[in-house]
């Protein structure tokens, strides 16, 4: 098969151009970045606000990394659709899959480095989803974090893996380029006005996103990370939204079956050139490949949309409809203020399925004292959990345990109350009885 000049050259220009932009902007940021938990956010903020054109370089780095990942994904999808993997060495396909995985990891590690609230809690939610993998989940997450908590050791590890991953991407990209079929033969000189026009359009789109919609890829740096306060509406990295939602949906219901299915999908993707020996390249004549590929793409799109909608979890809070006690109301307010709905549902509603449903406290006959101790330090009861320690006043802690123990659908009727309505009902802790009576 002859390689088309347009496809080969355009891909080469785009990949190496995107990598060069990301690399040199990253070197600039590396000079100013301080990889410590106490100073990381301030150093990134200083680049953004005080260093001349630092904000632009930071946008170029973040958007360039995202564009590079998208180019890898689109190229892999194109090779699958046209059946190009059938007429070349299987190692080429493996190289391209590894490139996607390496680019995913580099982007994920870099997402945590600004150490803002969004970066901290987005990373924490992704690690929480990974921890649900049967048999290896907790060990894998503990290895990634370098310990049991997202702290200074985790930042050091993410920083090292971001740099090491970038070097791995460079090596894989170079190896992929050297292995490309017909290199130097099918596209002599590597020049084509058409290619350069398309490459120019890609650059225009890149800088358009940098200028007009930087927050799609760039951390807005609203607030430094606070491990004790889970902000409302925080999303994981955009490229992990679908994976996290799929994990939350499947692993919470069928953990072992889901893990086996995930391994089979991974084996299918890596071994596609060796498993698919049918010489037919027309996608419509490859029903098995078409079905699996369509299912994967639709699954990614569906779970991404579900995850984006999940940013609105917590806008309503489940509350007993039949005259809740002052303590139950206050407990529901603490539940809302701590944004517990970002990880938990209540009676199957108004929250994400990442953690257990809050009604299990009542079902398992937990005592108020046990619940309070668990909230203060969940690590003592579930080593490896991503649930942070909470410093909550005793009065609020008692109210929260009262609210959780009230969640018994066999005895009471419940309603969903708007978050703002709930929070505006009454005054700070200590005066709820007066307001409700």
C-alpha positions as CSV (number, residue, x, y, z in Angstrom):
1,X,0.0,0.0,0.0
2,X,1.3,3.5,-0.9
3,X,1.2,6.1,1.8
4,X,-0.6,9.2,0.8
5,X,1.6,12.4,0.8
6,X,-1.2,14.3,2.5
7,X,-1.7,11.9,5.4
8,X,1.9,11.1,6.1
9,X,3.3,14.7,5.9
10,X,0.4,16.4,7.6
11,X,0.7,14.0,10.6
12,X,4.5,14.4,10.8
13,X,4.3,18.2,10.7
14,X,1.5,18.3,13.2
15,X,2.9,15.9,15.7
16,X,6.4,17.3,15.7
17,X,5.2,20.8,15.6
18,X,2.8,20.3,18.6
19,X,5.6,18.4,20.5
20,X,8.1,21.2,19.9
21,X,5.6,23.9,21.1
22,X,4.8,21.8,24.2
23,X,8.5,21.0,24.9
24,X,9.9,24.5,24.7
25,X,7.0,26.1,26.7
26,X,7.5,23.4,29.3
27,X,11.2,24.2,29.6
28,X,10.3,27.8,30.2
29,X,7.8,26.8,33.0
30,X,10.3,24.4,34.5
31,X,12.7,27.3,35.2
32,X,10.1,29.0,37.4
33,X,8.1,26.1,38.9
34,X,8.8,25.1,42.5
35,X,7.7,21.5,43.1
36,X,6.8,21.7,46.8
37,X,3.4,21.5,48.3
38,X,3.7,24.9,50.0
39,X,5.0,26.8,46.9
40,X,3.8,25.1,43.8
41,X,0.6,27.1,43.4
42,X,2.3,30.4,44.2
43,X,5.0,29.7,41.6
44,X,2.5,29.0,38.9
45,X,0.5,32.0,39.8
46,X,3.6,34.1,39.7
47,X,4.3,32.9,36.1
48,X,0.7,33.7,35.2
49,X,0.7,37.2,36.7
50,X,4.2,38.6,37.0
51,X,6.5,37.0,34.3
52,X,6.2,38.8,31.0
53,X,4.0,36.7,28.6
54,X,4.1,33.9,31.2
55,X,0.3,33.5,30.9
56,X,0.7,32.9,27.1
57,X,3.5,30.4,27.5
58,X,1.5,28.5,30.1
59,X,-1.5,28.4,27.8
60,X,0.6,27.2,24.9
61,X,2.0,24.4,27.1
62,X,-1.4,23.2,28.4
63,X,-3.3,23.5,25.1
64,X,-0.3,22.1,23.1
65,X,-0.3,19.0,25.4
66,X,-4.0,18.5,24.9
67,X,-3.8,19.0,21.1
68,X,-1.0,16.5,20.9
69,X,-3.1,13.9,22.8
70,X,-6.0,14.6,20.5
71,X,-3.8,14.2,17.4
72,X,-2.5,10.8,18.7
73,X,-6.1,9.7,19.3
74,X,-7.4,10.8,15.9
75,X,-4.5,9.2,14.1
76,X,-5.1,5.9,15.9
77,X,-8.8,6.1,15.0
78,X,-8.0,6.8,11.4
79,X,-5.6,3.9,11.2
80,X,-8.3,1.6,12.6
81,X,-11.1,2.9,10.3
82,X,-9.1,2.6,7.1
83,X,-7.5,-0.7,8.1
84,X,-4.0,0.6,7.7
85,X,-2.7,-1.7,10.5
86,X,-3.3,-4.7,8.2
87,X,-0.6,-3.8,5.7
88,X,2.3,-2.9,7.9
89,X,4.3,-4.2,10.8
90,X,2.2,-4.9,13.9
91,X,4.8,-3.1,16.0
92,X,3.8,0.2,14.4
93,X,0.3,-0.1,15.9
94,X,1.7,-1.1,19.3
95,X,4.0,2.0,19.1
96,X,1.0,4.2,18.4
97,X,-1.1,2.8,21.2
98,X,1.8,3.2,23.6
99,X,2.1,6.8,22.4
100,X,-1.5,7.5,23.4
101,X,-1.0,5.9,26.8
102,X,2.2,7.9,27.4
103,X,0.5,11.1,26.3
104,X,-2.4,10.4,28.6
105,X,-0.1,9.9,31.6
106,X,2.0,13.0,30.9
107,X,-1.2,15.1,30.7
108,X,-2.6,13.5,33.8
109,X,0.6,14.1,35.8
110,X,0.8,17.7,34.5
111,X,-2.8,18.3,35.5
112,X,-1.9,18.0,39.2
113,X,1.2,20.2,39.2
114,X,-0.5,23.7,39.6
115,X,-1.9,22.3,42.9
116,X,-5.0,24.4,42.7
117,X,-8.3,23.2,44.2
118,X,-9.4,22.0,40.8
119,X,-6.1,20.2,40.2
120,X,-6.0,18.6,43.7
121,X,-9.6,17.4,43.8
122,X,-9.8,16.4,40.1
123,X,-6.8,14.2,40.6
124,X,-8.1,12.8,43.9
125,X,-11.4,11.8,42.2
126,X,-9.5,10.0,39.4
127,X,-7.3,8.2,41.8
128,X,-10.4,7.2,43.8
129,X,-11.9,5.7,40.7
130,X,-8.7,3.8,40.0
131,X,-8.7,2.4,43.6
132,X,-11.9,0.5,42.9
133,X,-10.1,-1.8,40.5
134,X,-10.3,-5.3,42.0
135,X,-7.1,-6.8,43.5
136,X,-4.6,-4.1,42.4
137,X,-6.5,-0.8,42.8
138,X,-5.4,0.3,46.2
139,X,-1.7,-0.7,45.6
140,X,-1.7,1.0,42.2
141,X,-3.0,4.3,43.7
142,X,-0.6,4.1,46.7
143,X,2.3,3.7,44.2
144,X,1.1,6.7,42.1
145,X,0.7,8.9,45.2
146,X,3.9,7.7,46.9
147,X,1.9,7.1,50.1
148,X,-1.6,7.1,51.5
149,X,-2.3,10.8,50.9
150,X,-2.0,13.4,48.2
151,X,0.7,15.5,49.7
152,X,4.3,16.5,49.1
153,X,5.5,13.1,48.2
154,X,2.7,12.8,45.6
155,X,3.6,16.1,44.1
156,X,7.3,15.1,43.8
157,X,6.2,11.8,42.2
158,X,3.8,13.5,39.7
159,X,6.5,16.1,38.8
160,X,9.1,13.3,38.1
161,X,6.6,11.2,36.1
162,X,5.6,14.3,34.1
163,X,9.2,14.9,33.0
164,X,9.9,11.2,32.5
165,X,6.7,10.7,30.5
166,X,7.6,13.6,28.2
167,X,11.0,12.0,27.5
168,X,9.2,8.7,26.8
169,X,6.8,10.4,24.4
170,X,9.7,11.9,22.5
171,X,11.4,8.5,22.2
172,X,8.2,6.8,21.0
173,X,7.5,9.6,18.6
174,X,11.0,9.4,17.1
175,X,10.7,5.6,16.9
176,X,7.3,5.8,15.2
177,X,8.7,8.3,12.7
178,X,11.6,6.0,11.8
179,X,9.3,3.0,11.4
180,X,6.8,4.8,9.2
181,X,6.3,2.8,5.9
182,X,7.7,4.3,2.8
183,X,9.6,6.9,4.7
184,X,11.5,9.1,2.2
185,X,10.1,7.2,-0.7
186,X,6.4,7.8,-1.1
187,X,6.7,11.5,-0.2
188,X,10.0,12.7,-1.7
189,X,11.1,15.9,-0.2
190,X,8.2,15.9,2.1
191,X,6.8,19.1,0.6
192,X,3.2,19.9,-0.5
193,X,1.4,23.3,-0.6
194,X,-1.7,21.4,0.5
195,X,0.0,20.0,3.5
196,X,1.3,23.4,4.6
197,X,-2.1,24.9,4.2
198,X,-3.7,22.3,6.5
199,X,-0.8,22.6,9.0
200,X,-1.4,26.4,9.0
201,X,-5.1,25.8,9.8
202,X,-4.1,23.5,12.7
203,X,-1.9,26.2,14.1
204,X,-4.7,28.8,13.7
205,X,-7.1,26.5,15.6
206,X,-4.5,25.9,18.3
207,X,-3.9,29.6,18.9
208,X,-7.6,30.3,18.6
209,X,-8.2,28.0,21.5
210,X,-5.3,29.5,23.4
211,X,-6.8,33.0,23.0
212,X,-10.6,32.4,23.2
213,X,-11.1,29.3,25.3
214,X,-8.0,28.6,27.4
215,X,-9.9,27.2,30.3
216,X,-10.8,24.1,28.3
217,X,-7.3,22.9,28.8
218,X,-5.7,25.3,31.3
219,X,-6.2,25.5,35.1
220,X,-7.8,28.8,36.0
221,X,-5.9,29.0,39.3
222,X,-8.8,30.2,41.4
223,X,-7.6,28.9,44.7
224,X,-4.6,27.0,46.2
225,X,-5.3,23.3,47.1
226,X,-7.1,22.7,50.4
227,X,-7.2,19.0,51.2
228,X,-10.0,19.6,53.8
229,X,-12.5,21.4,51.5
230,X,-13.9,19.6,48.5
231,X,-15.1,22.4,46.0
232,X,-18.4,22.1,44.3
233,X,-18.5,21.0,40.6
234,X,-14.8,20.0,40.3
235,X,-14.2,17.7,37.3
236,X,-11.3,15.3,36.7
237,X,-9.0,15.9,33.7
238,X,-11.1,16.1,30.5
239,X,-9.4,13.1,29.0
240,X,-10.2,10.9,32.1
241,X,-13.9,11.9,32.5
242,X,-15.2,9.0,30.5
243,X,-12.8,6.5,32.2
244,X,-13.7,7.7,35.7
245,X,-17.5,7.6,35.0
246,X,-17.2,4.1,33.5
247,X,-15.3,2.9,36.5
248,X,-17.8,4.4,38.9
249,X,-20.7,2.8,37.0
250,X,-19.3,-0.7,36.3
251,X,-16.9,-1.4,39.1
252,X,-19.4,-0.4,41.8
253,X,-21.9,-3.0,40.4
254,X,-19.9,-5.8,38.8
255,X,-16.3,-5.3,40.0
256,X,-14.7,-8.6,39.0
257,X,-16.6,-8.9,35.6
258,X,-15.7,-5.2,34.8
259,X,-12.0,-5.8,35.6
260,X,-12.0,-8.9,33.3
261,X,-13.8,-6.9,30.5
262,X,-11.3,-4.0,30.8
263,X,-8.3,-6.4,30.5
264,X,-9.9,-8.0,27.4
265,X,-10.5,-4.6,25.8
266,X,-6.9,-3.7,26.5
267,X,-5.6,-6.9,25.0
268,X,-7.8,-6.4,21.9
269,X,-6.5,-2.8,21.4
270,X,-2.8,-3.8,21.8
271,X,-3.1,-7.0,19.8
272,X,-5.4,-5.8,17.0
273,X,-2.9,-6.4,14.1
274,X,-2.2,-9.9,15.4
275,X,-5.8,-10.9,16.1
276,X,-7.4,-9.5,13.0
277,X,-6.0,-11.5,10.1
278,X,-8.8,-10.7,7.7
279,X,-7.3,-8.8,4.7
280,X,-10.5,-6.9,4.1
281,X,-9.9,-3.1,4.8
282,X,-13.4,-1.8,4.2
283,X,-14.8,-1.0,7.6
284,X,-18.4,-2.0,6.5
285,X,-17.1,-5.4,5.6
286,X,-15.5,-5.9,9.0
287,X,-18.6,-6.3,11.3
288,X,-16.7,-7.4,14.4
289,X,-14.2,-4.5,14.3
290,X,-17.0,-2.1,13.4
291,X,-19.1,-3.2,16.4
292,X,-16.3,-3.1,18.9
293,X,-14.9,0.2,17.6
294,X,-18.4,1.8,17.5
295,X,-19.1,0.6,21.1
296,X,-15.8,2.0,22.4
297,X,-16.4,5.4,20.7
298,X,-20.0,5.7,21.8
299,X,-19.0,4.6,25.4
300,X,-16.4,7.3,25.6
301,X,-18.8,10.0,24.3
302,X,-21.6,8.8,26.6
303,X,-19.6,8.6,29.8
304,X,-17.9,12.0,29.0
305,X,-21.3,13.6,28.8
306,X,-22.4,11.9,32.0
307,X,-19.2,13.1,33.7
308,X,-19.7,16.7,32.5
309,X,-23.2,16.7,33.7
310,X,-21.9,15.3,37.0
311,X,-20.3,18.6,37.7
312,X,-23.7,19.8,38.7
313,X,-24.1,17.1,41.4
314,X,-24.8,18.8,44.7
315,X,-27.2,21.4,43.4
316,X,-29.9,19.5,45.4
317,X,-29.7,17.7,48.7
318,X,-31.9,14.9,49.9
319,X,-33.7,15.7,53.1
320,X,-36.5,14.1,55.1
321,X,-39.8,15.6,54.0
322,X,-41.6,14.9,57.3
323,X,-40.4,17.7,59.6
324,X,-36.7,17.1,59.9
325,X,-35.1,17.8,63.2
326,X,-32.8,20.8,63.6
327,X,-29.8,18.5,63.8
328,X,-30.8,16.7,60.6
329,X,-31.1,20.1,58.8
330,X,-27.8,21.2,60.0
331,X,-26.2,17.9,59.1
332,X,-27.6,18.2,55.6
333,X,-26.1,21.7,55.4
334,X,-22.7,20.4,56.5
335,X,-23.1,17.6,53.9
336,X,-23.7,20.3,51.2
337,X,-20.9,22.6,52.4
338,X,-18.4,19.7,52.2
339,X,-19.6,18.8,48.7
340,X,-20.0,15.2,49.7
341,X,-22.3,14.7,46.7
342,X,-19.3,14.9,44.4
343,X,-18.4,11.3,45.5
344,X,-21.6,10.0,47.2
345,X,-25.3,9.5,46.4
346,X,-28.1,9.5,48.9
347,X,-30.7,6.8,48.4
348,X,-29.5,6.4,44.8
349,X,-29.9,10.1,43.9
350,X,-28.3,13.5,43.9
351,X,-24.6,12.5,43.7
352,X,-21.9,10.5,41.9
353,X,-21.5,6.8,42.4
354,X,-17.8,7.0,43.1
355,X,-18.2,6.3,46.8
356,X,-20.8,4.2,48.7
357,X,-24.3,5.5,49.1
358,X,-24.7,7.4,52.3
359,X,-27.7,5.3,53.3
360,X,-25.4,2.4,54.1
361,X,-24.7,4.0,57.4
362,X,-28.2,3.2,58.6
363,X,-28.3,-0.2,56.8
364,X,-25.1,-1.3,58.6
365,X,-26.3,0.0,62.0
366,X,-23.4,2.3,62.4
367,X,-23.3,4.2,65.7
368,X,-23.1,8.0,65.7
369,X,-19.6,7.8,67.4
370,X,-18.4,5.4,64.7
371,X,-19.5,7.7,61.9
372,X,-17.9,10.7,63.5
373,X,-14.6,8.9,63.9
374,X,-14.7,7.7,60.3
375,X,-15.3,11.2,59.0
376,X,-12.4,12.6,61.0
377,X,-10.0,10.0,59.7
378,X,-11.2,7.5,57.2
379,X,-7.7,6.1,56.7
380,X,-7.9,4.3,60.1
381,X,-10.8,2.3,58.8
382,X,-10.1,2.0,55.1
383,X,-6.3,2.3,54.4
384,X,-5.7,3.6,50.9
385,X,-9.0,5.5,50.6
386,X,-8.9,8.9,48.9
387,X,-11.3,10.4,51.3
388,X,-9.4,13.1,53.2
389,X,-9.4,13.9,56.8
390,X,-12.0,16.5,57.8
391,X,-11.6,19.0,60.6
392,X,-15.3,19.6,61.6
393,X,-16.5,21.2,64.9
394,X,-18.1,18.6,67.2
395,X,-21.5,20.2,66.9
396,X,-21.5,20.0,63.1
397,X,-20.0,16.4,63.3
398,X,-22.9,15.3,65.5
399,X,-25.4,16.9,63.2
400,X,-23.9,15.2,60.2
401,X,-24.1,11.8,61.8
402,X,-27.7,12.5,62.8
403,X,-28.5,13.4,59.1
404,X,-26.8,10.2,57.8
405,X,-28.6,8.0,60.3
406,X,-31.9,9.6,59.3
407,X,-31.6,8.1,55.7
408,X,-34.1,5.2,56.2
409,X,-36.5,5.0,53.2
410,X,-38.6,2.3,55.0
411,X,-39.6,4.7,57.7
412,X,-39.6,8.1,56.1
413,X,-40.3,10.0,53.0
414,X,-37.6,12.2,51.4
415,X,-37.4,15.2,49.1
416,X,-34.7,16.9,47.1
417,X,-34.1,20.5,48.3
418,X,-32.1,23.1,46.4
419,X,-28.7,23.6,47.8
420,X,-28.9,27.4,48.1
421,X,-32.4,27.1,49.7
422,X,-31.0,24.7,52.3
423,X,-27.9,26.8,53.0
424,X,-29.9,30.0,53.4
425,X,-32.3,28.4,55.8
426,X,-31.2,29.7,59.3
427,X,-28.0,30.9,60.6
428,X,-24.6,29.5,61.6
429,X,-24.2,26.4,63.8
430,X,-25.7,26.9,67.3
431,X,-28.9,28.8,66.3
432,X,-30.8,26.3,64.1
433,X,-33.3,25.3,66.8
434,X,-34.5,28.9,67.1
435,X,-34.9,29.3,63.3
436,X,-36.7,25.9,62.7
437,X,-39.0,26.2,65.7
